[in-house]
């Protein structure tokens, strides 16, 4: 049991820092002996949960964690479905649940609006995070170094004329998301479509995002404030369920 806990300590430190780390850094961060770190990282590398850079000899999270995160996301999506359906009843608009995986937003569950004019995103669809409300939420709750690395790798291409394509301006947008507790997509991904998203932050460290999207004409003013409140209420219920059920989900390599 102690070995498992120590291995998880190593993984969590790598996930939190969001950068490659050497043996000495891992030892200092985990308070574990260097010999123990050597043994743990050797096992984690062999199993694919950690990768060692052959040039620097430092360690980063491995691809195996992404696979586990994908499986966990699918499980969460199924459990979240009733909560998304409740959001549809409360707001009349389409509700989504998303995770950050390998630097992209992945939609893992959706409940569609029953209105004739409605939004639709295919479950499993992957999009760049900077032009979506769920993506902004997910990036805002990553360590800043991780968010910046994702943005540097993916860039900020314009999907519409409203997309934020300037890095300093987008980082300020992430600050606003953290301060107010929700994110907006005001026709930044698709003309005529707006979206509101809030974070899900259960005790296990998973970062997910729940959103409501619809035609811009139905998503503004007082209506938007009502949707934000409904999102917060339903997200809180889902997080409470996740914590109560001890849902064993891990972050997907901090989304990187």
C-alpha positions as CSV (number, residue, x, y, z in Angstrom):
1,X,0.0,0.0,0.0
2,X,2.8,2.4,0.8
3,X,4.4,1.8,-2.6
4,X,1.1,2.7,-4.3
5,X,0.8,5.9,-2.3
6,X,4.3,6.9,-3.1
7,X,3.8,6.2,-6.8
8,X,0.7,8.3,-6.8
9,X,2.6,11.1,-5.0
10,X,5.1,11.1,-7.9
11,X,2.3,11.2,-10.5
12,X,0.5,14.0,-8.7
13,X,3.6,16.1,-8.4
14,X,4.3,15.8,-12.1
15,X,0.7,16.6,-12.9
16,X,0.7,19.7,-10.6
17,X,3.9,21.2,-11.8
18,X,3.1,20.5,-15.5
19,X,6.7,20.2,-16.5
20,X,9.5,17.7,-16.7
21,X,11.3,17.0,-13.4
22,X,14.5,15.3,-12.4
23,X,15.1,12.8,-9.6
24,X,16.3,15.4,-7.2
25,X,13.3,17.7,-7.9
26,X,10.9,14.8,-7.4
27,X,12.6,13.9,-4.2
28,X,12.4,17.4,-2.8
29,X,8.7,17.7,-3.8
30,X,7.6,14.3,-2.4
31,X,10.0,14.2,0.5
32,X,10.9,10.7,-0.6
33,X,14.5,9.2,-0.7
34,X,16.2,9.5,-4.1
35,X,16.6,5.7,-4.2
36,X,12.9,5.3,-3.8
37,X,12.2,7.8,-6.5
38,X,14.5,5.8,-8.8
39,X,12.6,2.6,-8.2
40,X,9.2,4.2,-8.6
41,X,10.0,6.1,-11.8
42,X,11.6,2.9,-13.3
43,X,8.4,1.0,-12.7
44,X,6.2,3.9,-13.9
45,X,8.3,4.3,-17.1
46,X,8.0,0.6,-17.8
47,X,4.2,0.7,-17.5
48,X,3.9,3.9,-19.6
49,X,2.6,6.1,-16.9
50,X,5.7,8.3,-16.9
51,X,8.1,9.0,-19.8
52,X,11.8,9.9,-19.5
53,X,13.3,12.4,-21.9
54,X,16.4,10.7,-23.3
55,X,18.2,14.0,-23.7
56,X,17.5,15.6,-20.3
57,X,16.9,12.4,-18.3
58,X,14.0,14.1,-16.7
59,X,10.5,12.7,-16.3
60,X,7.0,13.8,-17.5
61,X,3.6,12.1,-17.4
62,X,3.2,9.3,-20.0
63,X,0.6,8.4,-22.6
64,X,-0.9,5.6,-20.5
65,X,-2.5,8.2,-18.3
66,X,-4.3,9.7,-21.3
67,X,-5.8,6.3,-22.0
68,X,-7.0,5.9,-18.4
69,X,-8.3,9.5,-18.5
70,X,-10.3,8.7,-21.7
71,X,-11.8,5.6,-20.1
72,X,-12.6,7.6,-16.9
73,X,-14.2,10.3,-19.0
74,X,-16.5,7.9,-20.7
75,X,-17.6,6.5,-17.3
76,X,-18.2,10.0,-16.0
77,X,-20.2,10.9,-19.1
78,X,-22.6,8.1,-18.5
79,X,-23.1,9.0,-14.8
80,X,-23.5,12.7,-15.7
81,X,-26.3,12.2,-18.2
82,X,-29.2,12.7,-15.7
83,X,-27.6,15.9,-14.5
84,X,-27.3,17.2,-18.1
85,X,-30.9,16.3,-18.8
86,X,-31.9,18.3,-15.7
87,X,-30.0,21.3,-17.2
88,X,-32.0,20.9,-20.4
89,X,-35.2,21.0,-18.4
90,X,-34.2,24.1,-16.5
91,X,-32.7,26.1,-19.4
92,X,-34.3,24.7,-22.5
93,X,-30.9,24.6,-24.2
94,X,-28.3,21.9,-25.0
95,X,-26.0,20.8,-22.1
96,X,-22.5,19.4,-22.5
97,X,-19.8,17.9,-20.3
98,X,-16.2,18.1,-21.4
99,X,-12.6,17.2,-20.4
100,X,-9.2,18.4,-21.5
101,X,-7.2,15.7,-23.2
102,X,-3.8,16.1,-25.0
103,X,-4.4,19.8,-25.2
104,X,-7.9,19.5,-26.8
105,X,-11.4,19.8,-25.5
106,X,-13.2,16.4,-25.7
107,X,-16.9,16.3,-25.3
108,X,-17.8,13.2,-23.2
109,X,-21.6,13.7,-22.7
110,X,-24.5,15.7,-24.1
111,X,-28.2,16.2,-23.6
112,X,-29.9,18.0,-26.5
113,X,-32.4,20.8,-26.3
114,X,-35.9,19.8,-27.4
115,X,-36.4,23.0,-29.3
116,X,-36.5,23.1,-33.1
117,X,-33.5,25.4,-33.3
118,X,-30.8,23.9,-31.1
119,X,-27.1,23.3,-30.8
120,X,-25.5,20.0,-31.3
121,X,-21.9,18.7,-30.7
122,X,-21.0,15.1,-31.3
123,X,-19.8,13.2,-28.2
124,X,-16.2,12.4,-28.7
125,X,-15.6,15.5,-30.8
126,X,-12.2,17.2,-30.2
127,X,-11.8,21.0,-30.6
128,X,-9.1,23.6,-29.7
129,X,-9.9,25.0,-26.3
130,X,-9.4,28.7,-26.8
131,X,-12.6,29.5,-28.7
132,X,-15.0,27.5,-26.4
133,X,-16.4,28.3,-23.0
134,X,-15.6,24.8,-21.8
135,X,-12.1,25.1,-23.1
136,X,-11.6,28.4,-21.2
137,X,-12.8,26.9,-18.0
138,X,-10.5,23.9,-18.4
139,X,-7.5,26.0,-19.2
140,X,-8.2,28.5,-16.4
141,X,-8.0,25.7,-13.9
142,X,-4.7,24.3,-15.1
143,X,-1.4,25.5,-13.8
144,X,-0.5,28.7,-15.8
145,X,2.6,27.0,-17.2
146,X,0.5,24.1,-18.5
147,X,-2.1,26.4,-20.1
148,X,0.6,28.5,-21.8
149,X,2.3,25.4,-23.1
150,X,-0.9,24.2,-24.7
151,X,-1.6,27.6,-26.2
152,X,1.9,27.9,-27.5
153,X,1.6,24.4,-29.1
154,X,-1.9,24.8,-30.6
155,X,-1.9,28.5,-31.3
156,X,-5.0,30.6,-31.2
157,X,-6.5,30.4,-34.7
158,X,-9.6,32.4,-35.5
159,X,-12.8,30.4,-35.9
160,X,-14.9,33.6,-36.2
161,X,-14.2,37.3,-36.1
162,X,-15.0,37.1,-32.4
163,X,-12.3,34.6,-31.4
164,X,-9.6,35.9,-29.1
165,X,-6.3,35.4,-31.0
166,X,-3.9,37.5,-29.0
167,X,-2.1,35.5,-26.3
168,X,-1.9,38.3,-23.6
169,X,-5.6,39.1,-24.1
170,X,-6.5,35.4,-23.8
171,X,-4.5,35.0,-20.6
172,X,-6.4,38.0,-19.2
173,X,-9.6,36.2,-20.2
174,X,-8.5,33.1,-18.2
175,X,-8.0,35.4,-15.2
176,X,-11.5,36.7,-15.6
177,X,-12.9,33.2,-15.8
178,X,-11.2,32.2,-12.5
179,X,-12.4,35.4,-10.8
180,X,-16.1,35.1,-11.8
181,X,-16.3,31.3,-11.8
182,X,-17.7,30.8,-15.3
183,X,-16.6,31.3,-18.9
184,X,-18.4,32.7,-22.0
185,X,-18.1,31.9,-25.7
186,X,-19.8,34.8,-27.4
187,X,-19.8,33.5,-31.0
188,X,-16.1,32.7,-30.8
189,X,-16.4,29.2,-32.0
190,X,-19.4,29.5,-34.4
191,X,-21.4,32.5,-35.6
192,X,-24.8,32.9,-34.0
193,X,-24.0,30.5,-31.2
194,X,-23.1,31.4,-27.6
195,X,-22.2,29.2,-24.6
196,X,-21.7,29.4,-20.9
197,X,-19.6,27.0,-18.9
198,X,-18.6,26.3,-15.3
199,X,-16.0,24.1,-13.7
200,X,-16.4,20.8,-11.9
201,X,-13.7,20.4,-9.3
202,X,-14.2,17.3,-7.2
203,X,-11.9,16.2,-4.5
204,X,-10.1,13.7,-6.6
205,X,-8.4,16.4,-8.7
206,X,-10.3,15.9,-11.9
207,X,-11.0,19.1,-13.8
208,X,-14.1,19.0,-16.0
209,X,-16.4,21.6,-17.5
210,X,-20.2,21.7,-17.9
211,X,-21.9,24.0,-20.3
212,X,-25.1,25.2,-21.8
213,X,-25.2,26.4,-25.4
214,X,-27.8,27.9,-27.7
215,X,-28.5,30.6,-30.3
216,X,-27.1,33.9,-29.2
217,X,-30.5,35.5,-29.2
218,X,-31.6,33.2,-26.4
219,X,-28.4,33.4,-24.3
220,X,-28.0,37.1,-23.4
221,X,-28.9,39.5,-20.6
222,X,-30.9,38.3,-17.6
223,X,-31.3,34.9,-19.4
224,X,-27.6,34.3,-19.3
225,X,-27.5,35.1,-15.5
226,X,-30.2,32.5,-14.9
227,X,-28.3,29.9,-17.0
228,X,-25.2,30.6,-14.9
229,X,-27.1,29.9,-11.7
230,X,-28.6,26.7,-13.1
231,X,-25.2,25.6,-14.2
232,X,-23.7,26.2,-10.8
233,X,-26.5,24.4,-9.0
234,X,-26.4,21.3,-11.2
235,X,-22.5,21.2,-11.3
236,X,-22.5,21.4,-7.5
237,X,-24.9,18.4,-7.4
238,X,-22.8,16.4,-9.7
239,X,-19.6,17.2,-7.8
240,X,-21.3,16.2,-4.5
241,X,-22.3,12.9,-6.1
242,X,-18.8,12.3,-7.4
243,X,-17.2,13.0,-4.0
244,X,-19.8,10.8,-2.3
245,X,-19.3,7.9,-4.7
246,X,-15.5,8.3,-4.4
247,X,-15.4,8.3,-8.2
248,X,-11.8,7.3,-9.0
249,X,-10.9,9.5,-11.9
250,X,-7.5,11.1,-12.5
251,X,-6.7,14.2,-14.5
252,X,-5.6,13.3,-18.1
253,X,-2.0,14.4,-17.9
254,X,-3.1,18.0,-17.1
255,X,-4.6,18.0,-20.5
256,X,-1.1,18.3,-22.1
